[in-house]
Amino acid sequence: MATSTRPTTRPQSELTQRGGGVLADRAFALVSLGTGLLVLVILAMILITTTSQALPALREAGLGLIVGDSWGANDPDGNGPATPQFGALAMIYGTGVVSVIALLFAVPVSIGIALFLTEIAHRRVRGPVTMVIDLLAALPSVVFGLWGILVVGPAVVKVYNWIFDLVGDVPVLGSVFGQPASTGRSFMTAGLILAIMITPIITSLTREVFSTVPESEKHAALALGATRWEMIKGAVFPHSFGGVVGAVMLGLGRAMGETIAVALTIGAAIQITPNVFASGEALPAVIVRQWGESSGTHRSALIGLGVVLFAITIAVNLLARLIVRRAEIRMKGATA
């Protein structure tokens, strides 16, 4: 006896729910696209508006705004009225020096703390240490700056003098670790304060990256007889390289853009010197220090410094992405 089959139809409520889900997915995709484009639009507006405000100084100084090393009034002969000079090279140099010093101190410490929290520390220890790190990341920069100028600066002068007495006669080291500034406000002091400020940021992001390493890869390395350090070097670091570089770049961006802490601890001396114990100046610090009394071309030049800092930050991030991409290609080729 033949049995007739009737086509089954889905309930109307199920079709309605599926249609609503498709609409919700499309709406979510559009909102995500819009927010992503909004970020690009905001960045473009910042670049356009700041560049337009900096045009008077750019017309007057030209490339000298970037490659010139003199800032402020300049009357070399002493016979006439001083003419303003706007050259940002000394501030660009100072920004780079303090940022490099900050990374040299902060990156090893941050990676070490992140490895301790993810690979060694007991669960009862991870919570309090993580909370302290997060609290440090939330402290205002002016607190670090005041601590640096009141406590760190005077305290490290003796250390700077000891290092200078130790290596002052060595040809290269004597130039790098030269005669310290009497106040302790220097490239090194500003770099140390920045290192303390960016360590919580790099640590938190690096810890999250290390936590994403599959446990199976770590257990496999240990099962093959690898030591804990060999397991970290062979399984954790390769898997986390891109994320660690991203964390370092975020810390570098914070260091390059930091204003108040650097302004209080760097010393406000516009000069290019290899001596890291000498006073200097940085782009954000000179902007915040001179903005209130600036006008006309002077204010336009300060805005131009902001444009230069913006361009440097974009260039550094693009370079970091290129490094990560090349490293990932090499790792894929090595594992293929």
N, C-alpha and C positions, 0 to 999 in steps of 0.2 A: 504494500500500500504506500503510495507516494505521499510524502509529507510536503506541504507547501511552506516555504519560508518567506516571511515578510521582512522587508528591510527595516533594520532597527534605526530609529532616529534618536538623537541625543535630546535630552530635556532642554526646554527653552532656557531654563535658569543657567544650565551649564554653558550654553552658547553665549548667553549674556555675560557671564563671568569671564569667559575667554576673550570676548570682544573688549570688555573693560580692561582686562590685563594687557591686551595689545595696545590700547590707547594709553594706558599708564606707562608702558615701556617707551612708547614714542614721546610722550610728554617728558619723561625722565631724560631721554636722550637729548631732546631739544634744550631742556634746562641745563644739562651738563655742558652741551656745546655753547650755550649762551654765556654761562659763567666763565668757561675757558676763554672765549673770545673777549669777554669783558676785561679779564686780566690783561690781555694784549692791548686792548684799547686804552686802558688806564696807563700802562707803561708808555704807549705811544704819545698820549696826551702829556705825560710828565716830561718826556724827552722834547716834544715840540714846544711846550710852553717855556721850559727852562732855557732851551736853546735860543728862543726868540728874545727872552729877557737878557741873555748874555751877549747878544749880537753887538751892542755898542762896544763892549770890551774886546770882542773878537775882531771887530773892524779896526780898532786902535792898536791892539797888540799883535794880532795875527797869530802865527805859530808861536810867537814869543810867550803867549799865555801858557803854553805847554813846555817849551824848551828853555824859557828864560829862567834865570835863577835869582832875579832881583825883585823884591816886592815892597811897594811903598814909595815914598818920595825919594827922589834921587837927584842930587846936585853935585856931581863929581868935582867941578871946578870951584864951587862955592861963590860964584860971581853973579848968579841969577836965581830966579825963582825955581824951586824944586819941581821937577816934573814927575808925575806918578809913573811907576814901573810896575807892571803886573806880570810876573813870571812865576809859574806854579811848580817848577822843577824841584825846588827844595822841599815843598810840601808833598809832592808825589813821592820823592825819595823817603821822607820821613814816614809817610803812610806805609810804604813798602817795608821799611826796616822794622817798625814796631809790629807789623802783621807777621812778618817772618819770625821774629823773636817769639811772638805769642804762639805760633804754630810749633816751633821747635820745642817749647816747653809743654804745650797743652796736648799735642797729639799722642806722644808716648804715654803720658799719664792717663789720658782718656781711654786709650785702647787697653791699657793695663787694668784700669778699674772695670771696664766692660767685660774683659775676660774673667776677672775675679768674680764678678756678679753672676756670669752665665755658666762658668765651668768649675769654680772652686767653692764659692761661698755657700754656706748652709742656708736653707730657706728662711730661717729665723733672722739671719743677718741681711738677706737681700732686701727685705722690706724697709728697715730703718735706713740703710745706706741709700737706697733709691729715693726715699723721701727727702733725705738731706740734700742729695744732688738736685732734685727738683726744686727745693727751696732756694738753693744757690742760684739756679737759673732764673728764678723769679725776683731776685733782689734788684732794686733800681741801680742803674749805672752810677748815679751820683754817690751812692753809698760806697761803692768800690773806689771811686775817685777820691772821696774824702779820706777813706782809710789809707789809700796810697800816698796822699800828700802829707797826712799827719803821722802815720806810723811807718809805712814801708819805706818812703823816701829817706827820712833821717836815719833809719836803721841800716839801710843797705849801703850808705856812704862808706862805712868802715870796711865792708866787704869789697866794694869797688876799689878803695885805696889799697887794700891788701893784694887784690889781683893785679893792680897797676904796679905795685912794688915788686911783684913776683915776675911779671912778664914784660915790664915796661921797656927793657933793653933788647928784647927779641924783635927783630926787624918787622915782621908782619903782625905778630900778636901785640906788639907795642902800639901799633897804629889802631888796631881794632879795640883793644882795651886800654885806652889812653887815660890822660888825666881826667878824673871824674869831676862833674859839676859839684860845687860845694853844697848846693841845696838837695842833691839827690834826684832832682827832676831831670830825667834823661830819656833817651830812646829805650834803654834797658828797663828802667822803672815802668815806663808806660807799657812796654811789651810784657813784663811780668804781671801787671794788673790785668791786661787784656787776656793773658793766658789763664788767669784765675776765672775770668768772666766767661770765656768760651769753653772751658773744660766741662762744665755741666751739660752744655748743649751737645758737644761732640760725644760725650759719654752716654747720654740718654739715647741718641740716635744709633750709635754703634752697638749699644746693648740690645736694642730692638732688632738690629740687623743680625747680630750673632744668634739671637733667639730663633731666627728663621732657618738656621742650618738644620737639615733633617737629622734626627737622632740615629737613623740607620747608617748614614755615612760615617758618623763619629764612632759608632759601635763597630762598624766594619774595619775601620782603621785600627782601633784598639784590638780587635780580634786577630788582626794580622801581625800583632806584636809591636805596634807602634807605641812609643811613649806618649804621655799626655801632650808634650810640646810638639812632637811629630804629628800627632793627630790634629792639633790646632793649626800647624803650618800646612799640612796637606789637605785638610778637610774644611776647616773653619774659614781660614783666610781666603782661599780661592773662591769659595761660595759667596763671601761677603765683601769682596773687593769693591764692587761698584757702590754698594751702600756705604762703605766706610769712606770712600772718596767723596761721596755726596755729603756725608756728615762733616767731613773736614772742610769742604767748600762752604757749607753753611756757617761753620765757625769762622772761616776766613772772611766771609761777607760781614759777619757781625764785627769782627776785629777792624776791618777796613772802614766801616761806617760808624764806629763808636765815636762819640763826640765828647761828652762831659768828662768821663774818666781820663781820656787822653789829654784833653785841654788842661786838666788839673795837674798832670804828672809828667808831661813831656818837656816843659820848660820854656816854650814860646820863643825859641831862637831859630830864625829862618836861616839855615845854613846846611851845606852838604859836607859831611865829614864822615870818615870811616870809624870814628870813635863812638862806640855805642854807649859809652858812659857820659857823653856830652849832651847838652840840651838840644832840642830840635823843634820841629813843627810838623803838623799833619793837616791834611785837607779839611776834614770835618772840624778840627779844633780851631783853625784860623777863621773858618766861616762863622762859628758861633761866637768867637772872641771879638770879631770886628764888625759883625752885622749891625749891631745897635748904633754905631757911630758912622756908618757908611751911607753914601748917597751917590747918585749919578753913576759915573763910570766905575767908581769903586764898588758900588753894590752890584753892578753888572758883572764885574770881574769875580766877585764872590759867588754869584750864581754860576758863572763859568766854571769855577772850581767844582761846584756840584755836578755840572755836566761831565767834567773830566772824571770825577769819581764814579759816576753812573756808568760811563763808558768802560772804565777799568774793571768794574765789577762784572759787567756783561762779558768782557773779554776773558776774564778769569774763569767764569762759569762755562763758557764755550770751550775753553782749553781743557777744563776738567771733564766735560762730556766726551771730548775727543780722546782723552787718555783712557777713560773707562771703556769706550767702544773698542779701542785698539787692544786693550787688555782682554776683553771678553772674546774678541776674535782669536787671539793667541791661545786662550784657554780652550776654546772649542776645537782649534786645530790640534792642540796637544792631546786632547781626549778622544779625537776622532780615530 
